[in-house]
Amino acid sequence: MQVKVIREMVIYTILLVTLALLMHPDLLSTPTQRISLFQDRQNYFHPLLYTFIVYILFFLPIRYIFKKIRNIFTKKAS
């Protein structure tokens, strides 16, 4: 159980960083300016919210589909 939680946290963190870099390419060139804008506008939770929405909409259904496909093939192999 603990390994699954850690794996999901790693996936979420990678998704968060990827989405941040895709939405804000200037994050690599001028990170201090981006962080100061982040603090000035006080929108601390929007990256977490956007990442959560993408995680729920894409990763969970894809996993469910693959799990169903895997179950179909394992049942036929038995």
Backbone as a printed PyTorch tensor [residue, N CA C, xyz], in Angstrom:
tensor([[[  0.8280,  -1.1930,   0.0000],
         [  0.0000,   0.0000,   0.0000],
         [  0.8680,   1.2520,   0.0000]],

        [[  1.8850,   1.2600,   0.8250],
         [  2.7520,   2.4240,   0.9260],
         [  3.5120,   2.6550,  -0.3760]],

        [[  3.8890,   1.5810,  -1.0420],
         [  4.5990,   1.6940,  -2.3100],
         [  3.6870,   2.3040,  -3.3690]],

        [[  2.4140,   1.9390,  -3.3730],
         [  1.4640,   2.4910,  -4.3310],
         [  1.2660,   3.9860,  -4.1130]],

        [[  1.1870,   4.3940,  -2.8720],
         [  1.0020,   5.8130,  -2.5660],
         [  2.2270,   6.6060,  -3.0140]],

        [[  3.3950,   6.0910,  -2.7500],
         [  4.6210,   6.7740,  -3.1670],
         [  4.6950,   6.8440,  -4.6860]],

        [[  4.3130,   5.7580,  -5.3710],
         [  4.3260,   5.7480,  -6.8370],
         [  3.3550,   6.7870,  -7.3900]],

        [[  2.1750,   6.8920,  -6.8020],
         [  1.2000,   7.8700,  -7.2630],
         [  1.6830,   9.2950,  -7.0030]],

        [[  2.3470,   9.5060,  -5.8960],
         [  2.8960,  10.8310,  -5.6090],
         [  3.9820,  11.2070,  -6.6070]],

        [[  4.7980,  10.2390,  -6.9880],
         [  5.8400,  10.4940,  -7.9810],
         [  5.2090,  10.8140,  -9.3320]],

        [[  4.1970,  10.0730,  -9.7270],
         [  3.5000,  10.3350, -10.9920],
         [  2.8680,  11.7280, -10.9660]],

        [[  2.2340,  12.0750,  -9.8700],
         [  1.5960,  13.3850,  -9.7390],
         [  2.6350,  14.5060,  -9.8010]],

        [[  3.7660,  14.3150,  -9.1510],
         [  4.8130,  15.3310,  -9.1560],
         [  5.4030,  15.5010, -10.5500]],

        [[  5.6300,  14.4020, -11.2430],
         [  6.1490,  14.4830, -12.6100],
         [  5.1400,  15.1810, -13.5100]],

        [[  3.8730,  14.8670, -13.3430],
         [  2.8380,  15.5230, -14.1190],
         [  2.7770,  17.0150, -13.7990]],

        [[  2.9150,  17.3690, -12.5440],
         [  2.9040,  18.7730, -12.1280],
         [  4.0430,  19.5440, -12.7760]],

        [[  5.2310,  18.9960, -12.7400],
         [  6.3980,  19.6670, -13.3240],
         [  6.2520,  19.7610, -14.8360]],

        [[  5.7790,  18.6960, -15.4640],
         [  5.6060,  18.6970, -16.9210],
         [  4.5830,  19.7350, -17.3490]],

        [[  3.4550,  19.7780, -16.6820],
         [  2.4390,  20.7640, -17.0240],
         [  2.9230,  22.1840, -16.7560]],

        [[  3.6630,  22.3760, -15.6870],
         [  4.1920,  23.7090, -15.3900],
         [  5.1460,  24.1700, -16.4860]],

        [[  5.9850,  23.2650, -16.9580],
         [  6.9300,  23.6370, -18.0100],
         [  6.2320,  23.8270, -19.3570]],

        [[  5.1760,  23.0710, -19.6040],
         [  4.4390,  23.2480, -20.8590],
         [  3.6270,  24.5440, -20.8630]],

        [[  3.0510,  24.8900, -19.7260],
         [  2.2250,  26.0900, -19.6520],
         [  3.0590,  27.3560, -19.5040]],

        [[  4.2150,  27.2320, -18.8910],
         [  5.0730,  28.3890, -18.6360],
         [  6.5000,  28.0780, -19.0840]],

        [[  6.7830,  28.1810, -20.3700],
         [  8.1450,  27.8650, -20.8360],
         [  9.1990,  28.8240, -20.2960]],

        [[  8.7790,  30.0130, -19.8800],
         [  9.7420,  30.9580, -19.3070],
         [ 10.2200,  30.5330, -17.9200]],

        [[  9.6420,  29.4950, -17.3990],
         [ 10.0490,  28.9890, -16.0860],
         [ 11.5000,  28.5140, -16.0880]],

        [[ 11.9700,  28.0480, -17.2330],
         [ 13.3600,  27.6110, -17.3400],
         [ 14.3290,  28.7720, -17.5150]],

        [[ 13.9000,  29.8240, -18.1970],
         [ 14.8190,  30.9280, -18.4570],
         [ 14.8570,  31.9430, -17.3090]],

        [[ 13.6910,  32.2850, -16.7790],
         [ 13.6350,  33.2680, -15.6850],
         [ 12.7470,  32.7440, -14.5500]],

        [[ 13.2360,  31.7910, -13.7910],
         [ 12.3790,  31.2140, -12.7350],
         [ 12.0580,  32.2000, -11.6130]],

        [[ 12.9730,  33.0880, -11.2810],
         [ 12.6980,  34.0180, -10.1800],
         [ 11.5800,  34.9910, -10.5450]],

        [[ 11.5320,  35.4090, -11.8060],
         [ 10.4590,  36.2950, -12.2390],
         [  9.1200,  35.5720, -12.1870]],

        [[  9.0850,  34.3290, -12.6080],
         [  7.8470,  33.5530, -12.5830],
         [  7.3870,  33.3240, -11.1450]],

        [[  8.3110,  33.0460, -10.2530],
         [  7.9570,  32.8190,  -8.8500],
         [  7.4490,  34.1060,  -8.2070]],

        [[  8.0440,  35.2430,  -8.5520],
         [  7.5650,  36.5100,  -7.9950],
         [  6.1630,  36.8330,  -8.5110]],

        [[  5.8660,  36.5340,  -9.7830],
         [  4.5050,  36.7090, -10.2920],
         [  3.5330,  35.7820,  -9.5730]],

        [[  3.9800,  34.5930,  -9.3240],
         [  3.1880,  33.6010,  -8.6010],
         [  2.8230,  34.1140,  -7.2120]],

        [[  3.7790,  34.7370,  -6.5370],
         [  3.5410,  35.2460,  -5.1920],
         [  2.7180,  36.5310,  -5.2090]],

        [[  2.9220,  37.3720,  -6.2150],
         [  2.1600,  38.6190,  -6.2950],
         [  0.6720,  38.3710,  -6.5060]],

        [[  0.3550,  37.4000,  -7.3390],
         [ -1.0450,  37.1120,  -7.6450],
         [ -1.6970,  36.1990,  -6.6110]],

        [[ -0.9280,  35.6110,  -5.7770],
         [ -1.3790,  34.7240,  -4.7020],
         [ -2.2790,  33.6010,  -5.2150]],

        [[ -1.9140,  33.0380,  -6.3420],
         [ -2.6610,  31.8900,  -6.8680],
         [ -1.8390,  30.6280,  -6.6260]],

        [[ -1.7740,  30.2520,  -5.3900],
         [ -0.9220,  29.1500,  -4.9700],
         [ -1.4630,  27.7760,  -5.3540]],

        [[ -2.7580,  27.6490,  -5.4700],
         [ -3.3470,  26.3230,  -5.6520],
         [ -3.7120,  25.9810,  -7.0860]],

        [[ -3.6060,  26.9290,  -8.0060],
         [ -4.0310,  26.6160,  -9.3680],
         [ -3.1610,  25.5570, -10.0420]],

        [[ -1.8520,  25.4890,  -9.8000],
         [ -1.1040,  24.3870, -10.4310],
         [ -1.5310,  23.0210,  -9.8930]],

        [[ -1.8050,  22.9570,  -8.6150],
         [ -2.2430,  21.6870,  -8.0270],
         [ -3.6250,  21.2990,  -8.5380]],

        [[ -4.4960,  22.2880,  -8.7030],
         [ -5.8400,  22.0220,  -9.1940],
         [ -5.8080,  21.5510, -10.6420]],

        [[ -5.0580,  22.2310, -11.4880],
         [ -4.9600,  21.8300, -12.8940],
         [ -4.3430,  20.4370, -13.0230]],

        [[ -3.3360,  20.1710, -12.2460],
         [ -2.7050,  18.8620, -12.2950],
         [ -3.6710,  17.7760, -11.8290]],

        [[ -4.4340,  18.0660, -10.8120],
         [ -5.4090,  17.0980, -10.3150],
         [ -6.4710,  16.8010, -11.3720]],

        [[ -6.9260,  17.8350, -12.0730],
         [ -7.9270,  17.6400, -13.1220],
         [ -7.3720,  16.7780, -14.2460]],

        [[ -6.1580,  17.0590, -14.6840],
         [ -5.5390,  16.2570, -15.7440],
         [ -5.3200,  14.8270, -15.2690]],

        [[ -4.8850,  14.6730, -14.0440],
         [ -4.6590,  13.3410, -13.4770],
         [ -5.9530,  12.5350, -13.4580]],

        [[ -7.0220,  13.1440, -13.0090],
         [ -8.3090,  12.4550, -12.9220],
         [ -8.8600,  12.1420, -14.3110]],

        [[ -8.7680,  13.0860, -15.2280],
         [ -9.3770,  12.9110, -16.5520],
         [ -8.6060,  11.9710, -17.4570]],

        [[ -7.2950,  11.9000, -17.2990],
         [ -6.5080,  11.1130, -18.2370],
         [ -5.9130,   9.8480, -17.6340]],

        [[ -5.2600,   9.9560, -16.5160],
         [ -4.5200,   8.8160, -16.0060],
         [ -5.4040,   7.7380, -15.3960]],

        [[ -6.4150,   8.1210, -14.6820],
         [ -7.2670,   7.1010, -14.0670],
         [ -8.0760,   6.3130, -15.0970]],

        [[ -8.7170,   6.9380, -16.0860],
         [ -9.4160,   6.1240, -17.0990],
         [ -8.4740,   5.2500, -17.9190]],

        [[ -7.3050,   5.7470, -18.2420],
         [ -6.3480,   4.9470, -19.0060],
         [ -5.9340,   3.7230, -18.2060]],

        [[ -5.6830,   3.8850, -16.9420],
         [ -5.3270,   2.7430, -16.0860],
         [ -6.4740,   1.7480, -16.0020]],

        [[ -7.6930,   2.2410, -15.8970],
         [ -8.8570,   1.3630, -15.8200],
         [ -8.9860,   0.5470, -17.1110]],

        [[ -8.8010,   1.1930, -18.2400],
         [ -8.8970,   0.5040, -19.5300],
         [ -7.8260,  -0.5680, -19.6400]],

        [[ -6.5860,  -0.2320, -19.3040],
         [ -5.5090,  -1.2180, -19.3740],
         [ -5.7290,  -2.3710, -18.4080]],

        [[ -6.2860,  -2.0670, -17.2440],
         [ -6.5640,  -3.1280, -16.2780],
         [ -7.6270,  -4.0820, -16.8130]],

        [[ -8.6620,  -3.5410, -17.4440],
         [ -9.7050,  -4.3850, -18.0310],
         [ -9.1400,  -5.2350, -19.1660]],

        [[ -8.3090,  -4.6440, -19.9990],
         [ -7.6950,  -5.3920, -21.1020],
         [ -6.8090,  -6.5010, -20.5570]],

        [[ -6.0310,  -6.1930, -19.5460],
         [ -5.1590,  -7.1980, -18.9460],
         [ -5.9720,  -8.3270, -18.3280]],

        [[ -7.0960,  -7.9890, -17.6950],
         [ -7.9620,  -9.0200, -17.1090],
         [ -8.5660,  -9.9200, -18.1820]],

        [[ -8.8910,  -9.3610, -19.3130],
         [ -9.4460, -10.1690, -20.4010],
         [ -8.4260, -11.1960, -20.8800]],

        [[ -7.1910, -10.7530, -21.0640],
         [ -6.1640, -11.6700, -21.5550],
         [ -5.7200, -12.6820, -20.5070]],

        [[ -5.7180, -12.3150, -19.2380],
         [ -5.3410, -13.2770, -18.2080],
         [ -6.4350, -14.3090, -17.9870]],

        [[ -7.6830, -13.9360, -18.1580],
         [ -8.7700, -14.9030, -18.0200],
         [ -8.7790, -15.9050, -19.1600]],

        [[ -8.4590, -15.4530, -20.3720],
         [ -8.4240, -16.3560, -21.5110],
         [ -7.2300, -17.2900, -21.4580]],

        [[ -6.1410, -16.8420, -20.8470],
         [ -4.9450, -17.6690, -20.7790],
         [ -5.1250, -18.8040, -19.7500]],

        [[ -5.9880, -18.6260, -18.7820],
         [ -6.1750, -19.6380, -17.7280],
         [ -6.8630, -20.8780, -18.1990]]])
